Amino acid sequence: QVQVVESGGGLVQPGGSLRLSCALSGDIFSAYDMAWYRQAPGKQRDLIAIIRRGGTTDYADSVKGRFIISRDNGKNMVYLQMNSLKPEDTAVYYCNADRGSYFEYWGQGTEVTVSS
């Protein structure tokens, strides 16, 4: 059974940094494209960063230049380094694992609050 588990959320002041982690178990991690989504209160869930099996990355314009997604295939982990955080980054952050052919999994989410 595939499981996706996020960690690392919390309260941080504007301008601060936070690193989210996501662990995948139960399957071959390197077979998955891994992504981070976020959902602010009352808004839809949006894709903010993706790192594909081959290592290529893409970012939403709202986080480009501030957030960095990375993966460690040896540890079955994906990370989201978030810098220069703004109040509008406040949201629940979700990790997504997708290997195609209907094999897609979500974590339970981790809450990030940016506030002074």
C-alpha positions in Angstrom: 0.0 0.0 0.0 1.4 3.3 -1.1 1.6 6.1 1.6 2.5 9.7 1.3 3.3 11.6 4.4 4.1 15.3 4.7 5.9 17.0 7.6 7.5 20.3 8.4 4.6 22.8 8.5 4.2 25.4 11.2 4.1 29.1 12.0 6.7 31.4 10.6 7.1 35.1 10.4 7.0 37.0 7.1 10.3 36.9 5.4 11.2 33.6 7.1 12.0 30.2 5.7 10.5 26.7 6.2 11.3 23.3 4.7 8.6 20.8 4.0 9.3 17.1 3.6 7.3 14.3 2.0 8.0 10.6 2.3 6.6 8.0 0.0 6.5 4.3 1.0 5.2 1.2 -0.6 6.4 1.6 -4.1 9.4 2.6 -6.2 9.9 6.3 -5.5 11.9 7.0 -8.6 8.9 6.0 -10.8 6.9 9.0 -9.6 6.6 12.6 -10.5 6.4 14.4 -7.2 4.6 17.7 -6.7 3.5 20.1 -4.0 0.1 21.7 -4.0 -1.4 24.2 -1.6 -4.9 25.2 -0.7 -5.7 28.4 1.1 -9.0 28.8 3.1 -11.9 29.2 0.6 -9.7 28.6 -2.4 -9.0 25.7 -4.8 -6.0 23.5 -4.5 -3.2 24.7 -6.8 0.0 23.2 -8.1 3.0 25.2 -7.0 6.0 23.0 -7.7 6.8 19.7 -9.5 9.9 17.6 -9.9 9.6 14.9 -12.5 11.2 11.4 -12.5 14.0 12.8 -14.7 14.7 15.7 -12.3 13.2 18.5 -14.3 11.3 21.1 -12.2 8.5 23.7 -12.8 7.1 26.3 -10.5 4.0 28.4 -10.2 4.7 32.1 -10.9 3.6 32.9 -7.3 6.5 31.0 -5.8 9.2 31.1 -8.6 12.5 32.4 -7.2 11.4 31.8 -3.6 10.6 28.1 -3.4 12.9 25.2 -4.3 11.7 21.6 -4.9 14.1 18.7 -4.6 14.1 15.0 -4.3 16.3 12.3 -2.8 15.6 9.0 -4.6 17.8 7.1 -2.1 15.6 8.3 0.8 12.3 8.2 -1.0 11.8 11.9 -0.1 10.8 15.1 -1.7 11.4 18.5 -0.2 10.1 22.0 -0.6 12.4 24.8 0.6 10.3 27.9 1.1 12.1 31.2 1.5 11.0 34.8 1.7 7.6 33.7 2.9 4.7 36.0 2.7 1.3 36.0 4.5 -0.3 34.9 1.2 1.7 31.7 1.4 -0.5 30.6 4.3 -2.2 27.4 3.3 -2.4 23.7 3.7 0.4 22.1 1.7 -0.1 18.7 0.1 2.4 16.3 -1.4 1.3 14.5 -4.6 2.8 11.4 -6.1 1.9 10.5 -9.7 3.3 7.6 -11.8 0.5 7.7 -14.4 -2.0 5.0 -15.3 -4.2 6.1 -12.5 -1.6 5.6 -9.8 -1.8 8.9 -8.0 -1.6 9.5 -4.3 -2.0 12.4 -1.9 -0.7 13.1 1.6 -2.9 14.4 4.4 -1.5 17.9 4.2 0.6 20.0 6.5 -0.4 23.5 7.5 1.8 26.5 7.0 0.9 29.9 8.6 2.9 33.0 7.8 2.1 35.7 10.3 3.8 38.1 12.6 
